[in-house]
């Protein structure tokens, strides 16, 4: 039980992680604003009136507008955002357990806002006092009209201030830093994601103690965590530390808390040609695009094998060059072997790393091929040749292997850097003869490139709830949603787009009554999170993934193979 050991038995297990985190971030900035320090997370006016119906909602995302009106309660606009850790915020109140950035507690924000008074501060005034509206700072996102975190947090936990249900749904949030989101390969994400989960569990327990004290009895509220972020490569077998931690917490019990659920977006990479299955002797193309300013990575994964099984063998032919074949030795135990491809001047053009990782009594191998950027502004720095690299799974390899390419593009609003590489196979097209996006793979598959199994690499655990998207108007398939290993769009689907001609859903912007259009499974997942939080407040709350799916199916509006939900949101008007 990884997470239980970490949190409750042996905190030293995470000491290395916690000590490394400050060194991964830019140097902390400070803000001169004087802020009231509170040991409580919520003001008394924002505590749940009926503690037994309380469910804590948590969001891990980017640029979360924690002072938004939809995250307040009552005419006095007391904060329901019990605690928000903005990882790249300037420091106002140092806290011993926050290694960088700043935590904002609801009770502290209420004092700063003047909640309940005749002239409470608006969102912008609060952010300005906290030095969050500075174009020179990473938190400049809150100057904009819209952000990813605004749409996700508003959908998962936003309520009209006068809606009594909002008071029963206190919110916890972690705003991930700009520099981590700008690197879509997710190099730092595992550590940051683990730190975010640790923070949420810690503050959920603090909030539970405050609610219990106010109620005069022990309350164990459930916790539903939304994560609308993900990667495309990795082990994808439930063995990453992120997945094991989340599974351990959901398997529980977590002291002072009820059932913990994690809802993840399934991903949007089905048609990006990032996944394939090769048998020994087969070849496929790897297309590296020009003007790619970041490294590209291709991973080759074996099945779990007995120790001493033959090593994965790869043949690599760069554009205009002959094939080079690896000669790694058979792994006898966990470990790493490294090889480098060099040009005639001895400069490194690519690196191959073979890792062997324990899977029970067996070993699973991963051979990573990492190519540098295809363009650089630095004189003399080596670049990878753009074009199609021929990749062969050598006949000596130990059976069929999965190929996955790591995400390497850019998010909207960030400076241009990466350009996504992809796999190329003769005859393969992501569209069918009629021009429609293809769905799940046929049985048996026709090509090495696969659409099944393109699921977000954070979401292969045994307890996580994976959410896909559909069109709101006709429940059709948007075509981009990643698929589980069996070809399903997720454990459940909710609207991710209004229709084929209307991309995205209407969701809250960064302030006031401003709205934005946001699509993809990133916005489908918080709809499911919202529904699940309401369901956890009812009798017989579901505990396992299977129980959650059964509850969704019982409430579903159609008899689809993958159940469909469409909870109504405060800003939506629907015909009766």
C-alpha positions in Angstrom: 0.0 0.0 0.0 2.3 2.7 -1.3 0.2 5.7 -0.4 -0.7 4.5 3.1 2.9 3.9 3.9 3.8 7.3 2.6 1.2 9.3 4.4 0.5 7.4 7.6 3.3 5.0 8.5 6.7 6.2 7.2 6.8 9.9 6.0 10.6 9.4 5.4 9.7 7.5 2.2 8.9 10.8 0.5 11.7 12.8 2.0 13.8 12.5 -1.2 10.9 13.6 -3.3 10.1 16.6 -1.1 13.7 17.7 -0.9 14.1 17.6 -4.7 11.0 19.6 -5.5 12.3 23.1 -4.6 15.3 22.5 -6.8 13.1 21.8 -9.8 11.3 25.1 -9.6 12.3 28.7 -10.3 13.4 30.6 -7.2 10.5 31.7 -5.1 9.3 35.2 -5.5 7.7 37.1 -2.6 4.7 39.4 -2.4 4.6 42.3 0.1 0.9 42.0 0.9 0.1 41.4 4.6 -2.3 38.5 4.9 -4.2 37.2 7.8 -3.0 33.7 8.9 -5.7 31.2 9.7 -5.4 27.6 11.1 -8.9 26.9 9.7 -9.5 26.3 6.0 -13.1 27.6 5.8 -14.9 30.4 7.6 -17.8 29.2 9.8 -20.3 30.8 7.2 -18.9 28.4 4.5 -18.9 25.2 6.5 -21.4 22.5 5.3 -24.8 23.0 7.0 -25.4 19.3 6.9 -22.1 17.6 7.5 -23.4 14.2 6.7 -24.1 15.2 3.1 -20.7 16.9 2.6 -18.4 15.7 -0.2 -15.0 17.2 -0.8 -14.2 17.9 -4.5 -10.6 18.4 -5.5 -9.0 19.6 -8.8 -5.4 19.3 -10.0 -5.0 21.5 -13.0 -3.4 24.8 -14.1 -4.4 28.5 -13.6 -7.4 27.8 -11.3 -9.2 31.1 -10.4 -9.7 30.3 -6.7 -11.5 33.6 -6.0 -14.2 33.0 -8.6 -17.8 33.7 -7.6 -18.8 30.1 -8.4 -16.5 29.0 -5.7 -18.1 31.2 -3.0 -21.3 30.7 -1.0 -24.0 33.1 0.2 -24.6 36.7 -0.4 -21.5 37.5 1.5 -19.4 35.5 -1.0 -17.5 33.4 1.6 -15.0 31.1 -0.1 -15.8 27.5 -0.7 -12.2 27.0 -2.0 -11.0 25.7 1.3 -7.3 25.4 0.2 -5.5 26.1 -3.1 -1.9 25.5 -3.6 -0.6 27.6 -6.6 2.8 26.1 -7.2 4.3 29.1 -9.0 2.7 31.9 -7.0 4.8 34.5 -5.1 5.1 33.7 -1.5 2.8 35.7 1.0 2.6 33.4 4.0 5.3 30.8 4.3 4.1 27.4 5.5 6.4 24.5 6.7 4.8 21.9 4.5 4.7 23.9 1.2 8.1 23.7 -0.5 7.4 26.4 -3.0 4.6 28.6 -4.3 1.8 29.6 -2.0 -1.3 28.1 -0.3 -4.4 30.2 -0.1 -7.0 29.2 2.5 -10.6 30.1 2.3 -10.8 31.7 5.7 -7.7 33.9 4.8 -9.2 34.9 1.5 -12.5 35.9 3.3 -10.6 38.3 5.5 -8.7 39.7 2.4 -11.9 40.0 0.4 -13.9 41.5 3.3 -16.5 38.8 2.9 -19.9 39.6 4.4 -19.0 43.3 4.5 -20.6 46.1 2.6 -17.9 46.4 -0.1 -16.2 43.0 -0.6 -13.3 42.9 -3.1 -13.8 41.4 -6.5 -11.7 38.7 -8.0 -9.2 41.0 -9.7 -8.6 43.0 -6.6 -7.8 39.9 -4.6 -5.4 38.6 -7.3 -3.8 42.0 -7.5 -3.2 42.1 -3.8 -1.6 38.7 -4.0 0.6 39.8 -6.9 -1.0 37.4 -9.3 -1.9 39.9 -12.0 1.7 40.7 -13.0 2.5 40.1 -16.7 6.1 39.3 -15.8 5.1 36.5 -13.5 4.0 32.9 -14.4 0.6 33.5 -12.9 -0.2 36.0 -15.7 -2.8 33.4 -16.8 -5.3 35.0 -14.3 -5.1 38.2 -16.3 -6.7 36.4 -19.2 -10.4 35.9 -19.8 -10.1 32.1 -19.8 -8.0 29.2 -18.7 -8.0 25.4 -18.6 -8.3 25.4 -14.8 -11.2 27.8 -14.8 -13.2 25.5 -17.1 -12.3 22.4 -15.2 -12.7 23.7 -11.6 -15.9 25.5 -12.5 -17.4 22.4 -14.1 -16.4 20.1 -11.3 -17.2 22.2 -8.3 -18.8 25.5 -9.4 -22.1 26.5 -7.9 -24.2 29.6 -7.8 -23.4 31.4 -4.5 -27.1 31.1 -3.4 -27.3 27.4 -4.3 -27.4 25.5 -0.9 -25.8 22.5 -2.5 -22.6 24.4 -3.0 -22.0 24.7 0.7 -21.9 20.9 0.9 -19.2 20.7 -1.8 -16.0 22.4 -0.4 -13.2 22.5 -2.9 -9.5 21.8 -2.7 -7.2 22.7 -5.6 -3.6 22.5 -6.8 -2.5 24.8 -9.6 0.4 23.2 -11.4 3.2 25.6 -12.5 3.6 27.1 -16.0 7.0 25.5 -16.6 5.6 22.0 -16.0 2.7 22.5 -18.4 4.8 24.1 -21.1 6.8 20.9 -21.2 4.1 18.6 -22.6 6.5 15.6 -22.4 5.7 15.7 -18.6 9.3 15.2 -17.4 8.5 16.8 -14.0 4.9 15.8 -13.8 5.2 12.6 -11.9 6.8 14.3 -8.9 4.5 17.3 -9.1 1.4 15.1 -9.4 2.4 13.0 -6.4 3.1 16.2 -4.4 -0.3 17.5 -5.4 -2.1 14.4 -4.2 -0.2 14.4 -0.9 -1.3 18.0 -0.4 -4.9 17.3 -1.2 -5.1 14.3 1.2 -3.4 16.5 3.9 -5.9 19.4 3.5 -8.9 17.0 3.1 -8.0 15.6 6.5 -7.5 19.1 8.0 -10.9 20.2 6.6 -12.5 17.0 7.9 -11.3 17.8 11.4 -12.7 21.3 11.2 -16.1 20.1 9.9 -16.2 17.4 12.6 -15.3 19.9 15.4 -18.1 22.3 14.2 -20.5 19.4 14.0 -19.6 18.0 17.4 -19.2 14.5 16.0 -16.7 12.6 13.8 -17.5 13.1 10.1 -15.8 11.2 7.3 -16.7 12.9 4.0 -15.8 11.3 0.7 -13.3 12.9 -1.6 -13.5 13.0 -5.4 -10.4 14.2 -7.2 -10.5 15.4 -10.8 -7.3 15.2 -13.0 -7.8 16.5 -16.6 -4.2 16.2 -17.6 -2.2 13.3 -19.0 0.6 11.9 -21.1 0.7 9.5 -24.0 3.7 7.2 -23.1 4.8 5.3 -20.1 4.3 1.8 -18.7 0.5 2.0 -19.1 0.1 -1.1 -16.9 -0.9 0.5 -13.6 2.6 0.2 -12.2 3.6 3.9 -12.3 3.9 5.5 -8.9 1.1 7.9 -9.8 -1.3 5.0 -10.5 -0.2 2.9 -7.5 -0.6 5.9 -5.2 -4.1 6.7 -6.4 -5.1 3.0 -6.3 -3.8 2.7 -2.8 -5.8 5.7 -1.6 -9.0 4.5 -3.3 -8.5 1.0 -1.8 -8.1 2.8 1.6 -9.2 3.4 4.2 -7.7 6.8 4.5 -7.8 8.1 8.1 -10.5 10.6 8.8 -11.9 10.4 5.2 -14.6 8.4 3.5 -14.1 6.8 0.1 -11.6 8.5 -2.2 -12.1 8.4 -6.0 -9.9 9.7 -8.8 -11.6 10.8 -12.1 -9.3 11.1 -15.0 -9.8 12.3 -18.6 -9.2 9.5 -21.1 -7.1 11.7 -23.4 -7.4 13.1 -26.9 -4.7 11.2 -28.8 -6.7 8.5 -30.7 -5.9 9.8 -34.2 -2.4 11.1 -33.5 -0.7 7.8 -34.6 1.3 7.5 -31.3 0.7 3.8 -30.6 1.6 0.6 -32.5 2.2 -3.1 -31.9 5.1 -4.7 -33.8 6.1 -8.4 -34.0 9.8 -9.3 -34.4 11.0 -8.4 -37.9 8.4 -5.7 -38.6 9.3 -2.2 -39.5 7.5 1.1 -39.1 8.3 4.8 -39.8 8.8 7.5 -37.1 8.2 10.9 -38.6 10.2 13.7 -36.9 9.0 17.1 -38.0 11.2 20.1 -38.9 11.1 23.1 -36.6 10.7 20.8 -33.5 12.6 22.7 -30.8 12.3 19.9 -28.1 13.5 16.3 -28.0 11.3 13.5 -29.2 10.9 10.1 -27.5 9.7 6.7 -28.7 9.3 3.9 -26.2 9.2 0.1 -27.0 7.7 -2.0 -24.3 7.8 -5.8 -23.9 5.4 -8.0 -22.0 6.6 -9.2 -18.6 9.2 -11.8 -19.2 11.3 -14.2 -17.1 14.7 -12.9 -16.1 17.3 -13.7 -18.8 14.9 -13.4 -21.7 16.4 -11.8 -24.8 16.7 -8.0 -24.8 14.5 -5.9 -27.0 16.4 -5.3 -30.2 15.9 -2.2 -32.4 17.2 -1.3 -35.8 17.2 2.5 -36.5 17.8 4.1 -39.9 17.9 7.9 -39.9 17.0 9.8 -43.1 19.9 9.4 -45.5 21.8 7.0 -43.3 22.1 3.2 -43.0 20.5 1.1 -40.4 22.1 0.7 -36.9 21.2 -2.2 -34.7 21.3 -2.4 -30.9 23.2 -5.2 -29.1 21.9 -5.0 -25.6 22.5 -8.0 -23.4 19.6 -10.0 -21.9 18.6 -8.4 -18.5 19.1 -10.7 -15.5 17.5 -8.3 -13.1 16.3 -4.7 -12.8 18.8 -2.3 -14.4 19.7 0.1 -17.3 21.8 -0.2 -20.4 22.6 2.8 -22.6 23.8 3.2 -26.2 24.4 6.3 -28.3 24.1 6.9 -32.0 26.8 9.3 -33.2 27.7 11.1 -36.4 31.1 11.0 -38.1 32.3 13.8 -35.8 31.4 11.9 -32.7 28.3 14.0 -31.9 25.4 12.3 -30.3 22.4 12.1 -32.7 20.2 9.9 -30.6 20.3 7.9 -27.4 18.9 4.4 -26.6 18.2 3.3 -23.1 17.1 -0.2 -22.2 15.5 -0.5 -18.7 14.3 -3.7 -17.0 11.7 -3.2 -14.3 10.3 -5.8 -11.9 6.7 -7.0 -12.5 6.2 -9.6 -9.8 8.6 -12.5 -10.5 9.2 -11.2 -14.0 10.9 -8.3 -15.7 9.3 -5.9 -18.2 11.7 -4.2 -20.6 11.4 -0.7 -22.0 13.7 0.5 -24.8 13.6 4.3 -25.2 14.8 6.1 -28.3 15.4 9.8 -27.6 16.2 12.2 -30.5 17.2 15.8 -29.9 15.4 18.8 -31.4 15.4 19.1 -35.2 16.2 22.8 -35.0 18.1 25.0 -32.6 19.2 28.6 -32.2 22.4 27.6 -30.5 25.4 27.6 -32.8 27.2 24.3 -33.0 24.5 22.3 -31.1 23.7 19.0 -32.7 20.2 18.5 -34.1 18.3 15.4 -35.2 17.7 14.9 -38.9 14.0 15.6 -39.6 12.0 13.2 -41.8 11.1 9.5 -41.5 13.2 7.3 -39.3 12.9 3.6 -40.1 12.3 1.6 -36.9 12.7 -2.2 -37.0 11.9 -4.6 -34.1 14.8 -7.0 -34.6 13.9 -10.7 -35.1 15.9 -11.5 -31.9 13.4 -9.5 -29.8 11.3 -11.4 -27.2 7.9 -11.4 -28.9 5.5 -8.6 -29.9 6.2 -5.2 -28.4 4.1 -2.0 -28.0 5.5 1.3 -29.4 4.3 4.5 -27.8 5.4 8.1 -28.6 5.6 10.6 -25.8 3.5 13.8 -26.2 5.7 16.6 -27.6 3.5 19.5 -28.8 2.4 22.7 -27.1 -0.6 23.8 -25.2 -2.7 26.6 -26.4 -1.4 29.9 -25.0 2.1 28.7 -24.4 5.1 29.7 -26.6 5.7 27.4 -29.6 8.3 24.7 -28.9 7.5 21.1 -29.6 6.0 19.6 -32.7 4.4 16.2 -32.3 6.2 13.3 -34.0 4.1 10.3 -35.2 4.2 6.8 -36.6 3.9 6.2 -40.3 2.7 3.0 -41.9 2.0 2.4 -45.6 -1.7 2.3 -46.3 -2.8 3.6 -42.8 -5.1 6.6 -42.6 -6.9 7.9 -39.5 -10.0 8.4 -41.6 -12.2 5.9 -43.4 -13.3 6.0 -47.0 -16.2 8.4 -46.2 -13.8 10.8 -44.5 -15.0 10.0 -41.0 -12.6 9.5 -38.1 -12.0 5.8 -37.4 -13.2 4.3 -34.1 -11.9 1.2 -32.3 -9.6 -1.2 -34.1 -11.1 -4.1 -36.0 -10.6 -7.7 -34.7 -8.1 -8.7 -35.8 -6.3 -5.4 -36.4 -5.4 -4.5 -40.0 -2.4 -2.3 -39.2 0.5 -2.1 -36.8 -0.7 1.4 -35.8 -3.5 1.1 -33.1 -6.2 3.3 -31.8 -7.2 0.9 -29.0 -5.0 1.4 -25.9 -4.3 5.1 -26.5 -5.6 5.9 -23.0 -4.0 8.6 -20.9 -0.9 6.9 -19.5 -1.8 8.2 -15.9 -5.1 6.2 -16.0 -4.2 2.5 -16.2 -4.7 1.9 -12.5 -7.3 -0.5 -11.2 -9.4 2.0 -9.2 -9.4 5.2 -11.3 -12.5 6.3 -13.2 -11.7 7.1 -16.8 -14.0 9.5 -18.7 -14.4 9.9 -22.4 -16.4 12.4 -24.5 -19.4 12.5 -26.9 -21.3 15.1 -28.8 -24.0 16.7 -26.6 -26.6 16.9 -29.5 -26.6 13.4 -30.8 -24.3 11.4 -28.5 -22.0 10.8 -31.5 -18.3 10.1 -31.3 -16.0 13.2 -31.7 -13.3 11.0 -33.0 -10.4 12.3 -31.0 -11.0 10.6 -27.7 -8.4 8.1 -26.6 -9.6 4.5 -26.1 -9.1 1.9 -23.4 -7.3 -1.3 -24.2 -10.5 -3.0 -25.2 -11.6 -0.1 -27.5 -14.0 1.6 -25.1 -14.1 5.4 -24.9 -13.9 5.2 -21.1 -15.7 3.8 -18.0 -18.3 6.5 -18.8 -18.8 9.3 -21.3 -20.2 12.8 -20.9 -20.5 15.7 -23.4 -17.2 17.1 -24.6 -18.5 19.1 -27.6 -21.9 20.5 -28.4 -22.0 18.8 -31.8 -20.0 18.1 -35.0 -20.3 21.7 -36.1 -19.9 23.3 -32.6 -16.7 22.3 -30.9 -16.4 22.5 -27.2 -18.7 23.1 -24.3 -19.6 26.4 -22.7 -17.9 26.6 -19.3 -16.8 29.4 -16.8 -14.0 31.7 -17.7 -11.6 33.3 -15.2 -13.9 35.9 -13.6 -17.4 37.1 -13.0 -20.0 35.7 -15.4 -17.5 35.4 -18.3 -17.7 32.1 -20.2 -15.4 30.2 -22.6 -15.6 27.4 -25.0 -13.5 24.3 -24.0 -13.6 20.9 -25.5 -11.9 17.5 -25.2 -12.1 14.8 -22.6 -10.5 17.4 -20.2 -13.9 19.0 -19.9 -15.9 15.8 -20.0 -14.1 14.4 -16.9 -15.2 17.2 -14.5 -18.8 16.7 -15.5 -18.4 13.1 -14.3 -16.6 14.4 -11.1 -19.6 16.6 -10.4 -22.1 13.8 -10.8 -20.0 11.4 -8.7 -19.7 13.9 -5.9 -23.5 14.2 -5.8 -23.8 10.4 -5.9 -21.3 10.0 -3.0 -23.6 12.1 -0.8 -26.5 9.6 -1.3 -27.1 6.3 0.4 -24.9 3.4 -0.5 -22.1 5.4 -2.1 -20.1 3.3 -4.7 -16.7 2.2 -3.5 -15.0 0.3 -6.4 -14.7 1.2 -10.0 -17.2 -1.5 -10.9 -19.6 -0.1 -8.4 -19.2 3.4 -9.8 -19.8 2.1 -13.3 -22.9 0.3 -12.1 -24.2 3.4 -10.4 -23.6 5.4 -13.6 -25.4 2.8 -15.7 -28.3 3.0 -13.3 -28.5 6.7 -13.8 -27.6 6.8 -17.5 -29.9 8.4 -20.0 -29.3 5.8 -22.7 -28.6 2.1 -22.9 -25.2 2.6 -24.5 -22.3 0.0 -24.1 -20.4 2.8 -22.4 -22.8 4.6 -20.0 -23.6 8.3 -20.7 -24.2 11.0 -18.2 -25.1 14.7 -18.7 -25.5 16.4 -15.3 -27.0 19.9 -15.6 -24.7 22.8 -14.8 -25.7 26.1 -13.2 -25.2 28.1 -16.3 -27.0 25.8 -18.7 -30.6 26.3 -19.7 -32.4 23.2 -21.1 -35.9 22.6 -22.5 -38.1 20.7 -20.1 
